[in-house]
Amino acid sequence: MIFDFSAKQLFSYEPEKAKENIAESFTNFLQGLMSFPINIPGTAYHRCLQNQKKAINLITTMFEERKRNPEIRRGDFLDQILADMKTETFFTDNFIIYMMFGLLIASFETISSTLTLAIMLINDHPKVVQALTEDHDAILKNREDVNSGLTWKEYKSMTFTHTDISANVAAKNFIPFGAGMTSCAGDDLFTKYRWTTIKGGEVIRSPTLGFGDGFYIQASAKHK
């Protein structure tokens, strides 16, 4: 589902009309990505390469079709890239095709795993969530415009959040999930939603991050 959604945003992929199932190809590709690199039929690595080839061929076919019909705009990411090809010389056909391939991997292998792990850790520390939520809710309550950006005065007033950030970013190059000052998905998660764990939660590495039988939650909007 994540692959299909990401592919639709990138190049208007429609799974019901496509000759190849891109989600299946990427799933099989990722399963063999960390296998021993012996390219012999029947091995996991060989299947990995074959599925990569299927995905690349599908993206290439869609890209070439869009280049032949530039007047048909879909309002997706590929539309913007095709427009930028007129001014940016480094946007070659091969570069764009493999960039799309890489973005699809990133949309699944990094974002979904990070979000899942974040929710699991939040579940394990409800007092932290409560304290962060109280900080953010206090600011929203005192604002005239709830949609305005975070001011320096507001940032300094968030006692717990400020302490949490200072403790976590010392000698590190990242922002704690939910502590971002601008467009932070974690901030929305704390202030706008609540969730209940249904089942799952076993974290495994093979060597990439995985979640055994999955991690299921039921989310709902926060009641004020």
C-alpha positions as a printed NumPy array, in Angstrom:
array([[  0.   ,   0.   ,   0.   ],
       [  2.831,   2.412,   0.869],
       [  4.642,   1.638,  -2.381],
       [  1.483,   2.149,  -4.449],
       [  0.716,   5.454,  -2.71 ],
       [  4.288,   6.751,  -3.111],
       [  4.412,   5.678,  -6.775],
       [  1.137,   7.477,  -7.41 ],
       [  2.527,  10.707,  -5.931],
       [  5.796,  10.369,  -7.852],
       [  4.585,   9.372, -11.318],
       [  0.807,   8.689, -11.136],
       [  1.227,   4.912, -10.963],
       [ -2.078,   3.033, -11.166],
       [ -1.658,  -0.574,  -9.963],
       [ -4.893,  -1.786, -11.537],
       [ -3.691,  -0.669, -15.008],
       [  0.017,  -1.517, -14.752],
       [  1.49 ,  -4.625, -16.373],
       [  3.872,  -5.167, -13.437],
       [  3.096,  -5.023,  -9.715],
       [  5.663,  -2.487,  -8.521],
       [  4.918,  -3.1  ,  -4.836],
       [  5.63 ,  -6.817,  -5.233],
       [  8.828,  -6.127,  -7.183],
       [ 10.132,  -3.731,  -4.535],
       [  9.202,  -6.033,  -1.656],
       [ 11.101,  -8.922,  -3.271],
       [ 14.003,  -6.602,  -4.084],
       [ 14.333,  -5.453,  -0.469],
       [ 14.173,  -9.019,   0.848],
       [ 17.239,  -9.955,  -1.175],
       [ 19.136,  -6.694,  -0.769],
       [ 21.271,  -7.964,   2.116],
       [ 21.808, -11.443,   0.688],
       [ 25.179, -12.891,  -0.25 ],
       [ 26.077, -11.44 ,  -3.703],
       [ 26.101, -14.579,  -5.833],
       [ 24.221, -13.982,  -9.065],
       [ 23.108, -17.543,  -9.817],
       [ 19.503, -18.449, -10.714],
       [ 17.675, -19.624,  -7.623],
       [ 19.62 , -17.469,  -5.145],
       [ 18.091, -14.573,  -3.186],
       [ 20.565, -12.157,  -4.787],
       [ 19.551, -13.238,  -8.305],
       [ 15.865, -12.709,  -7.457],
       [ 16.785,  -9.314,  -6.017],
       [ 18.427,  -8.248,  -9.29 ],
       [ 15.54 ,  -9.592, -11.369],
       [ 13.   ,  -7.641,  -9.328],
       [ 15.119,  -4.511,  -9.54 ],
       [ 15.14 ,  -4.903, -13.309],
       [ 11.332,  -5.245, -13.368],
       [ 10.888,  -2.076, -11.313],
       [ 13.4  ,  -0.098, -13.388],
       [ 11.736,  -1.231, -16.635],
       [  8.329,  -0.132, -15.356],
       [  9.605,   3.278, -14.292],
       [ 11.469,   3.655, -17.606],
       [  8.357,   2.835, -19.634],
       [  6.25 ,   5.373, -17.755],
       [  8.984,   8.011, -17.964],
       [  9.42 ,   7.61 , -21.731],
       [  5.662,   7.742, -22.276],
       [  5.443,  10.997, -20.331],
       [  8.342,  12.482, -22.329],
       [  6.527,  11.676, -25.583],
       [  3.372,  13.406, -24.333],
       [  4.517,  16.457, -22.323],
       [  1.22 ,  18.232, -22.945],
       [ -0.585,  15.741, -20.688],
       [  0.081,  16.888, -17.144],
       [ -0.74 ,  14.739, -14.111],
       [  0.193,  17.141, -11.322],
       [  2.753,  14.74 ,  -9.816],
       [  6.451,  14.89 ,  -9.02 ],
       [  7.469,  13.669, -12.475],
       [  5.688,  16.626, -14.07 ],
       [  7.971,  18.986, -12.153],
       [ 11.084,  16.968, -13.022],
       [ 10.219,  16.989, -16.732],
       [  9.804,  20.757, -16.574],
       [ 13.148,  21.126, -14.772],
       [ 14.917,  19.083, -17.481],
       [ 14.637,  22.129, -19.737],
       [ 16.887,  24.171, -17.449],
       [ 18.882,  21.674, -15.357],
       [ 21.541,  19.862, -17.376],
       [ 22.269,  17.188, -14.757],
       [ 18.71 ,  15.822, -15.099],
       [ 19.485,  13.047, -17.582],
       [ 16.996,  10.272, -18.371],
       [ 19.031,   7.686, -16.491],
       [ 19.462,   9.949, -13.46 ],
       [ 15.713,  10.596, -13.185],
       [ 14.778,   6.921, -13.551],
       [ 17.138,   5.821, -10.779],
       [ 16.157,   8.794,  -8.626],
       [ 12.521,   7.633,  -8.806],
       [ 13.663,   4.141,  -7.888],
       [ 15.587,   5.473,  -4.897],
       [ 12.719,   7.657,  -3.711],
       [ 10.387,   4.668,  -3.71 ],
       [ 12.81 ,   2.719,  -1.525],
       [ 13.181,   5.696,   0.835],
       [  9.409,   6.111,   1.125],
       [  9.09 ,   2.616,   2.548],
       [ 12.369,   1.495,   4.091],
       [ 13.043,   4.666,   6.125],
       [  9.895,   6.701,   6.778],
       [  7.523,   3.874,   7.641],
       [ 10.086,   2.12 ,   9.87 ],
       [ 10.966,   5.342,  11.682],
       [  7.33 ,   6.243,  12.273],
       [  6.506,   2.731,  13.514],
       [  9.465,   2.686,  15.896],
       [  8.613,   6.181,  17.149],
       [  5.046,   5.172,  18.022],
       [  6.295,   2.04 ,  19.788],
       [  8.739,   4.041,  21.921],
       [  6.078,   6.649,  22.675],
       [  3.778,   3.875,  23.9  ],
       [  6.507,   2.735,  26.282],
       [  6.871,   6.237,  27.821],
       [  3.37 ,   7.716,  28.361],
       [  4.571,  10.257,  30.944],
       [  6.921,  11.813,  28.382],
       [  4.087,  12.085,  25.865],
       [  1.861,  13.699,  28.476],
       [  4.499,  16.28 ,  29.416],
       [  5.265,  17.161,  25.782],
       [  1.564,  17.425,  24.976],
       [  0.976,  19.776,  27.915],
       [  3.798,  22.045,  26.682],
       [  2.365,  22.237,  23.162],
       [ -1.259,  22.578,  24.255],
       [ -0.381,  25.477,  26.563],
       [  1.105,  27.396,  23.645],
       [ -1.855,  26.733,  21.355],
       [ -4.256,  27.827,  24.086],
       [ -2.545,  31.215,  24.46 ],
       [ -2.231,  31.97 ,  20.73 ],
       [ -4.501,  34.303,  18.834],
       [ -3.743,  32.406,  15.611],
       [ -3.277,  28.671,  16.289],
       [ -1.77 ,  28.15 ,  12.807],
       [  1.035,  30.705,  13.215],
       [  4.653,  29.6  ,  13.446],
       [  6.492,  28.937,  16.679],
       [  8.099,  32.056,  18.151],
       [ 11.285,  32.199,  20.191],
       [  9.288,  33.284,  23.241],
       [  7.024,  30.249,  22.895],
       [  9.974,  27.935,  22.461],
       [ 11.592,  29.176,  25.668],
       [  8.294,  28.757,  27.533],
       [  8.159,  25.002,  26.807],
       [ 10.024,  23.853,  29.905],
       [  9.892,  20.099,  29.362],
       [ 10.296,  20.223,  25.572],
       [ 13.286,  22.539,  25.833],
       [ 14.947,  20.267,  28.404],
       [ 14.225,  17.192,  26.265],
       [ 15.73 ,  18.759,  23.161],
       [ 18.829,  19.995,  25.009],
       [ 19.457,  16.543,  26.475],
       [ 18.999,  14.709,  23.177],
       [ 20.819,  16.925,  20.692],
       [ 23.986,  17.389,  22.735],
       [ 26.798,  16.328,  20.369],
       [ 24.205,  14.942,  17.921],
       [ 22.997,  16.101,  14.5  ],
       [ 19.28 ,  15.321,  14.722],
       [ 16.053,  16.694,  16.222],
       [ 14.06 ,  14.441,  18.578],
       [ 10.851,  13.114,  17.027],
       [  8.012,  15.513,  17.896],
       [ 10.283,  18.385,  18.913],
       [ 10.59 ,  20.082,  15.531],
       [  9.704,  23.756,  15.367],
       [  8.205,  23.869,  11.876],
       [  6.668,  21.066,   9.796],
       [  7.253,  18.201,  12.225],
       [  5.071,  15.104,  11.86 ],
       [  5.811,  14.213,  15.461],
       [  4.339,  17.494,  16.681],
       [  1.03 ,  16.742,  14.929],
       [  1.105,  13.213,  16.325],
       [  1.325,  14.516,  19.887],
       [ -1.185,  17.354,  19.623],
       [ -3.828,  16.086,  17.199],
       [ -4.068,  12.305,  17.543],
       [ -4.334,   9.439,  20.003],
       [ -3.88 ,   5.732,  19.34 ],
       [ -4.323,   2.325,  20.901],
       [ -2.015,  -0.634,  20.275],
       [ -3.891,  -3.615,  18.849],
       [ -1.126,  -6.201,  18.515],
       [  2.486,  -6.75 ,  17.48 ],
       [  5.563,  -4.782,  18.418],
       [  8.461,  -7.223,  18.154],
       [ 11.497,  -5.382,  16.752],
       [ 13.925,  -7.441,  14.665],
       [ 16.954,  -6.721,  12.462],
       [ 17.771,  -8.857,   9.436],
       [ 19.966,  -6.685,   9.231],
       [ 17.471,  -3.953,   8.269],
       [ 14.859,  -2.873,  10.796],
       [ 11.697,  -4.992,  10.869],
       [  8.716,  -5.692,  13.085],
       [  8.141,  -9.447,  13.053],
       [  4.404,  -9.973,  12.615],
       [  3.815,  -6.228,  12.245],
       [  2.661,  -3.482,  14.59 ],
       [ -1.045,  -2.623,  14.54 ],
       [ -2.625,   0.477,  16.071],
       [ -6.009,   2.146,  15.99 ],
       [ -5.644,   5.928,  15.615],
       [ -8.236,   8.624,  16.213],
       [ -8.377,  12.399,  16.414],
       [ -7.663,  13.853,  19.84 ],
       [-10.737,  15.138,  21.659],
       [-10.3  ,  18.609,  23.083]])
